[in-house]
Amino acid sequence: MPGGGKLKFWKEKLDGYKKYHQIVKTIKMVTLAKYRQTVVRIRVRDETLRYTRKVLDAEEIDEEDVIENSASLLYVPIMTNRGSCGALNTNMMKYLTEVQSPKMQILSMGKKPLDSLPKILPDNFSRTIINDMKQAMSIQFATYVVDHMKTFEWDRAQIIYNRYHQASVQRLAAFNVPRFESWRARVEEESVGDGKQNLPEGLLNNLTLQTALGELEEESLKEFYDFHLALTVLNASCENELSEYAARIIAVENQLGNITGLMHEADYTYNKTRKELITAELLEIIGTMTAMSAGQKKSLKKGQFW
């Protein structure tokens, strides 16, 4: 059939779009299931963070002042494991580039940092910790991250993650964690007498971290600090996981819309091309039959033809 190659091209294109549409739809359903599970696990987020923030949060200081007054800084960006997550990784990279300095050390989390950080910030990037997210985030994983953080020398660590606000809104956020010696000095200062700072419910005033002589137990205090540091990492990881799933749902939904439009366009072009070819074939057949019929009416003989 003349023009059959064009018809075959659009047929293959349409089949390819249909297969891709099915793959993207499956990705959406799997991501949606993970998103719902993560929403359930994250409901207790505010309950655990409320006290952790009282323990670790200090007065907010401009990042430029922190860089100027610190000898070394550790940044822990929590990025995604896969693509199709909107601007989550792009915003993270943009922030790290803005605060880059010779004092910066980067311990990242996720697979995607390996694609960009060694190229963009080779002098600052150290390594990344990968979690395949096949199991729910746990305190064991957070403790493992804290152990990695202890291998660096830093005056302040900043855990950067994408905070979940709603399905279509995720914003960059950070926990600023002082080193243990600085935090211990602040705790001792705030716990003296009636408390030099008017903090709601006090801070460590009701904790059993003192000996019979009223002195703070160093080991207990260190374990208390490590525990809340691990809780901070855990909450940031869970928040970022939820944000990743939410961003992927939106991105995949947009992909489905685009591929559906392309599929309809290819289907229309395929049917149009097919109808044009069928019409051309029919016209050729009808023309031939008409010519043959006209020849028979005039009683045209073979001998007379020549």
Solvent accessible surface area in square Angstrom, and as a share of the most:
residue,aa,sasa,rsa
1,M,137,0.61
2,P,103,0.64
3,G,40,0.38
4,G,25,0.24
5,G,57,0.55
6,K,119,0.50
7,L,33,0.16
8,K,131,0.55
9,F,108,0.45
10,W,51,0.18
11,K,89,0.38
12,E,100,0.45
13,K,75,0.32
14,L,7,0.04
15,D,50,0.26
16,G,36,0.35
17,Y,42,0.16
18,K,104,0.44
19,K,142,0.60
20,Y,100,0.38
21,H,43,0.19
22,Q,109,0.48
23,I,100,0.51
24,V,3,0.02
25,K,96,0.41
26,T,69,0.40
27,I,76,0.39
28,K,45,0.19
29,M,109,0.49
30,V,76,0.44
31,T,7,0.04
32,L,41,0.20
33,A,50,0.39
34,K,74,0.32
35,Y,34,0.13
36,R,151,0.55
37,Q,110,0.49
38,T,2,0.01
39,V,41,0.24
40,V,88,0.51
41,R,86,0.32
42,I,18,0.09
43,R,173,0.63
44,V,93,0.53
45,R,41,0.15
46,D,63,0.33
47,E,118,0.53
48,T,49,0.28
49,L,2,0.01
50,R,142,0.52
51,Y,83,0.32
52,T,3,0.02
53,R,94,0.34
54,K,58,0.25
55,V,0,0.00
56,L,5,0.02
57,D,65,0.34
58,A,56,0.43
59,E,154,0.69
60,E,162,0.73
61,I,110,0.56
62,D,84,0.44
63,E,35,0.16
64,E,132,0.59
65,D,64,0.33
66,V,18,0.10
67,I,32,0.16
68,E,132,0.59
69,N,122,0.63
70,S,15,0.10
71,A,83,0.64
72,S,25,0.16
73,L,0,0.00
74,L,0,0.00
75,Y,0,0.00
76,V,0,0.00
77,P,0,0.00
78,I,8,0.04
79,M,4,0.02
80,T,0,0.00
81,N,8,0.04
82,R,112,0.41
83,G,35,0.33
84,S,53,0.34
85,C,6,0.04
86,G,64,0.62
87,A,53,0.41
88,L,7,0.03
89,N,27,0.14
90,T,93,0.54
91,N,63,0.32
92,M,0,0.00
93,M,19,0.09
94,K,129,0.55
95,Y,49,0.18
96,L,0,0.00
97,T,69,0.40
98,E,121,0.54
99,V,15,0.09
100,Q,86,0.38
101,S,16,0.10
102,P,137,0.86
103,K,63,0.27
104,M,5,0.02
105,Q,48,0.21
106,I,0,0.00
107,L,0,0.00
108,S,0,0.00
109,M,7,0.03
110,G,5,0.05
111,K,79,0.34
112,K,56,0.24
113,P,0,0.00
114,L,83,0.42
115,D,85,0.44
116,S,25,0.16
117,L,0,0.00
118,P,50,0.31
119,K,158,0.67
120,I,90,0.46
121,L,2,0.01
122,P,81,0.51
123,D,135,0.70
124,N,12,0.06
125,F,36,0.15
126,S,53,0.34
127,R,81,0.30
128,T,25,0.15
129,I,10,0.05
130,I,85,0.43
131,N,29,0.15
132,D,63,0.33
133,M,22,0.10
134,K,167,0.71
135,Q,152,0.68
136,A,49,0.38
137,M,24,0.11
138,S,43,0.28
139,I,59,0.30
140,Q,128,0.57
141,F,31,0.13
142,A,0,0.00
143,T,61,0.36
144,Y,112,0.43
145,V,0,0.00
146,V,3,0.02
147,D,74,0.38
148,H,39,0.17
149,M,0,0.00
150,K,101,0.43
151,T,95,0.55
152,F,25,0.10
153,E,146,0.65
154,W,30,0.11
155,D,38,0.20
156,R,24,0.09
157,A,0,0.00
158,Q,6,0.03
159,I,0,0.00
160,I,2,0.01
161,Y,4,0.01
162,N,2,0.01
163,R,48,0.18
164,Y,38,0.15
165,H,90,0.40
166,Q,99,0.44
167,A,45,0.35
168,S,74,0.48
169,V,40,0.23
170,Q,34,0.15
171,R,140,0.51
172,L,64,0.32
173,A,28,0.22
174,A,43,0.33
175,F,14,0.06
176,N,62,0.32
177,V,1,0.00
178,P,21,0.13
179,R,101,0.37
180,F,20,0.08
181,E,108,0.48
182,S,51,0.33
183,W,1,0.00
184,R,64,0.23
185,A,59,0.46
186,R,46,0.17
187,V,1,0.00
188,E,59,0.27
189,E,90,0.40
190,E,9,0.04
191,S,36,0.23
192,V,88,0.51
193,G,71,0.69
194,D,154,0.80
195,G,25,0.24
196,K,140,0.59
197,Q,91,0.40
198,N,159,0.82
199,L,68,0.34
200,P,93,0.59
201,E,150,0.67
202,G,18,0.18
203,L,6,0.03
204,L,20,0.10
205,N,84,0.43
206,N,136,0.70
207,L,53,0.26
208,T,132,0.77
209,L,21,0.10
210,Q,103,0.46
211,T,55,0.32
212,A,112,0.87
213,L,153,0.76
214,G,44,0.42
215,E,107,0.48
216,L,43,0.21
217,E,68,0.30
218,E,87,0.39
219,E,118,0.53
220,S,29,0.19
221,L,0,0.00
222,K,61,0.26
223,E,103,0.46
224,F,29,0.12
225,Y,7,0.03
226,D,30,0.15
227,F,105,0.44
228,H,9,0.04
229,L,3,0.02
230,A,5,0.04
231,L,24,0.12
232,T,3,0.02
233,V,0,0.00
234,L,31,0.15
235,N,10,0.05
236,A,0,0.00
237,S,1,0.01
238,C,18,0.11
239,E,1,0.01
240,N,1,0.01
241,E,4,0.02
242,L,1,0.00
243,S,0,0.00
244,E,0,0.00
245,Y,8,0.03
246,A,1,0.00
247,A,8,0.07
248,R,16,0.06
249,I,24,0.12
250,I,69,0.35
251,A,18,0.14
252,V,3,0.01
253,E,79,0.35
254,N,89,0.46
255,Q,57,0.25
256,L,19,0.10
257,G,48,0.46
258,N,100,0.51
259,I,8,0.04
260,T,39,0.23
261,G,41,0.39
262,L,80,0.40
263,M,30,0.13
264,H,114,0.51
265,E,106,0.47
266,A,2,0.01
267,D,54,0.28
268,Y,144,0.55
269,T,32,0.19
270,Y,36,0.14
271,N,55,0.28
272,K,99,0.42
273,T,9,0.05
274,R,107,0.39
275,K,130,0.55
276,E,92,0.41
277,L,25,0.12
278,I,68,0.35
279,T,69,0.40
280,A,56,0.43
281,E,48,0.22
282,L,94,0.47
283,L,117,0.58
284,E,113,0.51
285,I,91,0.46
286,I,100,0.51
287,G,39,0.38
288,T,73,0.42
289,M,117,0.52
290,T,82,0.47
291,A,67,0.52
292,M,117,0.52
293,S,53,0.34
294,A,47,0.36
295,G,22,0.21
296,Q,135,0.60
297,K,173,0.73
298,K,168,0.71
299,S,75,0.49
300,L,105,0.52
301,K,130,0.55
302,K,165,0.70
303,G,65,0.63
304,Q,128,0.57
305,F,130,0.54
306,W,228,0.80
